């Protein structure tokens, strides 16, 4: 199944003609109730489309990293379709951001959607598109948002069709080594680390993460002394790969 998720009805109303099932989730943390009702399976694909805040308004971007500002967790969808859209990092915040940083976009749902979806589907089965509607101070009307999404509908349709009809998902690989045991990872941390290593593999950065782990082993930080130390290492790996 191919699901298209939007936070607002005014976003969804501009998406006629797209493949898949369109679901309006609601804004921010309210989206979790709608997500819980979706019978997601490992073969399904998720496309999140909506508006975001940024310094320069009007453009449409493909999110290559999604960060939950409150929890500090990052998610890396595999960019596998040849959409030709510019890429940007996206931060999900529980509050309206009125001073966007350069080269960052801000929304209120994407990281929550990624956290929910990546428990079931691989990173190659999720795609996030955001149109920049405002800078956080001049909030747009519902009609403004509809017109912005409609303006980018040809690009959105092309990206959606390529994503929907693209090759089968790359599975999240499991590794024979016991690095997660050595790092005292919790089950959630193991899932994050598996997704991170999968991202490194499909993006050609396997050598980067392996070199970093070898440095930590040489310095005596691996094996980790406890779960807290393992969490610190995981946070450093995320920071290093940003």
C-alpha positions as CSV (number, residue, x, y, z in Angstrom):
1,X,0.0,0.0,0.0
2,X,1.2,3.5,-0.8
3,X,0.1,6.1,1.8
4,X,0.3,9.9,1.4
5,X,0.3,11.7,4.7
6,X,-0.5,15.3,5.2
7,X,-1.0,17.3,8.5
8,X,-3.7,19.6,7.1
9,X,-6.8,19.3,5.0
10,X,-5.7,22.3,3.0
11,X,-2.6,20.4,2.0
12,X,-4.5,17.3,1.1
13,X,-7.0,19.3,-1.0
14,X,-4.3,20.2,-3.5
15,X,-3.1,16.7,-4.1
16,X,-5.7,15.4,-6.5
17,X,-4.4,12.9,-9.1
18,X,-1.6,11.4,-6.9
19,X,-1.3,7.6,-6.6
20,X,-2.1,6.1,-3.2
21,X,-4.3,6.7,-0.2
22,X,-4.3,10.3,1.2
23,X,-4.6,10.5,5.0
24,X,-4.8,13.7,7.0
25,X,-3.0,13.1,10.3
26,X,-3.5,16.4,12.2
27,X,-0.8,18.7,13.3
28,X,2.1,17.9,15.7
29,X,1.7,15.3,18.4
30,X,-2.0,14.8,17.4
31,X,-0.8,12.9,14.3
32,X,0.0,9.8,16.5
33,X,-3.6,8.9,16.9
34,X,-4.2,8.9,13.1
35,X,-0.9,6.9,12.6
36,X,-2.0,4.2,15.0
37,X,-5.0,3.4,12.9
38,X,-2.9,2.7,9.7
39,X,-2.3,-1.1,9.3
40,X,1.3,-0.6,8.1
41,X,3.2,-3.6,6.7
42,X,6.9,-4.0,5.8
43,X,6.1,-3.6,2.1
44,X,4.1,-0.4,2.4
45,X,5.5,3.0,1.4
46,X,4.9,6.4,3.1
47,X,5.1,9.8,1.4
48,X,4.7,12.7,3.8
49,X,3.8,16.0,2.0
50,X,3.3,19.3,3.7
51,X,4.4,22.8,4.4
52,X,7.4,23.9,6.5
53,X,9.1,27.0,7.8
54,X,12.4,28.3,6.5
55,X,14.4,31.3,5.7
56,X,13.6,31.4,2.0
57,X,9.9,30.7,1.2
58,X,8.3,29.2,-1.9
59,X,10.5,26.2,-2.7
60,X,9.9,22.5,-2.5
61,X,12.5,20.2,-0.9
62,X,13.2,16.6,-0.3
63,X,14.2,16.0,3.3
64,X,17.4,14.0,3.6
65,X,17.6,14.1,7.4
66,X,14.7,14.5,9.9
67,X,15.5,15.4,13.5
68,X,13.1,15.4,16.4
69,X,14.2,18.5,18.3
70,X,12.7,17.5,21.6
71,X,14.1,13.9,21.7
72,X,17.3,14.6,19.7
73,X,16.7,11.6,17.5
74,X,17.5,11.7,13.8
75,X,16.1,9.7,10.9
76,X,17.6,9.2,7.5
77,X,15.2,8.2,4.7
78,X,17.1,6.6,1.8
79,X,17.0,9.0,-1.2
80,X,16.4,6.5,-4.0
81,X,14.2,8.2,-6.6
82,X,15.6,10.5,-9.2
83,X,13.3,13.4,-8.4
84,X,15.8,16.1,-9.2
85,X,14.4,18.1,-6.2
86,X,16.9,20.0,-4.0
87,X,17.5,18.3,-0.6
88,X,17.4,19.9,2.8
89,X,17.6,18.9,6.5
90,X,14.3,19.1,8.4
91,X,13.7,19.6,12.1
92,X,10.5,18.7,13.7
93,X,9.6,21.0,16.6
94,X,6.7,21.0,19.0
95,X,6.6,24.8,18.8
96,X,6.5,27.3,16.0
97,X,10.1,28.3,15.1
98,X,10.3,32.1,14.5
99,X,14.0,32.3,13.7
100,X,14.8,29.5,11.2
101,X,18.5,28.6,10.9
102,X,20.1,28.8,7.4
103,X,19.8,25.5,5.5
104,X,17.2,24.1,7.8
105,X,13.5,23.6,7.4
106,X,11.0,23.2,10.3
107,X,7.8,21.3,10.7
108,X,5.8,19.6,13.5
109,X,5.1,16.0,12.3
110,X,7.8,14.5,10.1
111,X,10.0,13.0,12.8
112,X,7.0,11.5,14.6
113,X,5.9,9.9,11.3
114,X,9.4,8.6,10.7
115,X,9.7,7.1,14.2
116,X,6.4,5.4,13.8
117,X,7.0,4.2,10.2
118,X,10.6,3.0,10.6
119,X,9.5,0.5,13.3
120,X,7.9,-1.4,10.4
121,X,9.3,-0.3,7.1
122,X,12.9,0.3,6.0
123,X,14.2,3.8,5.4
124,X,14.0,3.3,1.7
125,X,10.2,3.1,2.0
126,X,9.6,6.6,3.3
127,X,9.9,9.9,1.6
128,X,9.3,13.5,3.0
129,X,8.6,16.5,0.7
130,X,8.2,19.9,2.2
131,X,7.1,23.2,0.6
132,X,8.4,26.3,2.5
133,X,5.3,28.4,3.3
134,X,6.6,30.9,5.8
135,X,9.6,32.0,8.0
136,X,7.7,31.3,11.3
137,X,6.5,34.9,11.7
138,X,4.1,35.5,8.8
139,X,2.0,32.4,9.2
140,X,0.1,31.5,6.0
141,X,-3.6,31.1,5.6
142,X,-5.2,27.7,4.6
143,X,-5.7,29.1,1.1
144,X,-2.1,30.2,0.9
145,X,-1.0,26.7,1.8
146,X,-3.3,25.1,-0.8
147,X,-2.0,27.4,-3.5
148,X,1.6,26.7,-2.6
149,X,1.1,22.9,-2.8
150,X,-0.8,23.3,-6.0
151,X,2.0,25.3,-7.5
152,X,4.4,22.4,-6.9
153,X,1.9,19.7,-7.9
154,X,3.8,18.7,-11.1
155,X,7.0,18.1,-9.2
156,X,5.1,16.4,-6.4
157,X,3.4,14.1,-8.8
158,X,6.6,13.1,-10.6
159,X,8.3,12.4,-7.2
160,X,5.3,10.4,-6.0
161,X,5.1,8.3,-9.1
162,X,8.8,7.6,-9.1
163,X,8.7,6.7,-5.4
164,X,5.6,4.6,-5.7
165,X,6.8,2.7,-8.8
166,X,10.5,2.5,-7.9
167,X,12.5,-0.6,-7.2
168,X,11.6,-2.8,-4.2
169,X,12.8,-1.6,-0.8
170,X,16.3,-2.3,0.4
171,X,15.9,-4.4,3.5
172,X,17.5,-3.2,6.8
173,X,20.4,-5.5,7.1
174,X,21.4,-7.3,10.2
175,X,25.1,-7.7,10.9
176,X,26.9,-10.8,12.3
177,X,29.1,-8.8,14.7
178,X,28.1,-8.2,18.3
179,X,28.7,-4.4,18.3
180,X,25.3,-3.7,19.7
181,X,26.0,-6.0,22.7
182,X,29.4,-4.4,23.2
183,X,27.8,-1.0,23.3
184,X,25.1,-2.1,25.8
185,X,22.3,-0.9,23.5
186,X,18.7,-1.0,24.5
187,X,16.3,-2.6,22.0
188,X,15.3,0.9,20.8
189,X,19.0,1.9,20.4
190,X,19.6,-1.3,18.4
191,X,16.9,-0.3,16.0
192,X,18.3,3.2,15.6
193,X,21.8,1.8,15.0
194,X,20.5,-0.8,12.5
195,X,18.8,2.0,10.5
196,X,21.9,4.1,10.7
197,X,24.2,1.4,9.4
198,X,21.7,0.7,6.6
199,X,21.8,4.4,5.7
200,X,25.6,4.3,5.6
201,X,25.5,1.3,3.3
202,X,23.1,2.8,0.8
203,X,24.8,6.2,0.8
204,X,28.3,4.9,0.5
205,X,29.4,5.9,4.0
206,X,30.1,2.5,5.5
207,X,33.9,3.2,5.8
208,X,33.1,6.4,7.7
209,X,31.1,4.6,10.5
210,X,33.5,1.7,10.6
211,X,36.5,4.0,11.0
212,X,34.8,5.9,13.8
213,X,33.9,2.6,15.6
214,X,37.5,1.4,15.2
215,X,38.8,4.7,16.7
216,X,36.5,4.2,19.7
217,X,37.7,0.6,20.1
218,X,41.3,1.7,20.0
219,X,40.7,4.4,22.6
220,X,39.1,1.9,24.9
221,X,35.5,3.2,24.7
222,X,34.3,0.0,23.1
223,X,33.2,-2.2,24.8
224,X,31.1,0.4,26.6
225,X,31.0,0.3,30.4
226,X,27.2,0.7,30.6
227,X,24.1,1.7,28.7
228,X,24.7,5.4,29.4
229,X,28.1,5.3,27.8
230,X,26.6,3.4,24.8
231,X,24.0,6.1,24.4
232,X,26.8,8.7,24.3
233,X,28.6,6.8,21.6
234,X,25.4,6.5,19.6
235,X,24.8,10.3,19.9
236,X,28.4,10.9,18.7
237,X,27.9,8.7,15.7
238,X,24.7,10.6,14.7
239,X,26.6,13.9,15.1
240,X,29.5,12.7,13.1
241,X,27.4,11.6,10.2
242,X,25.3,14.8,9.9
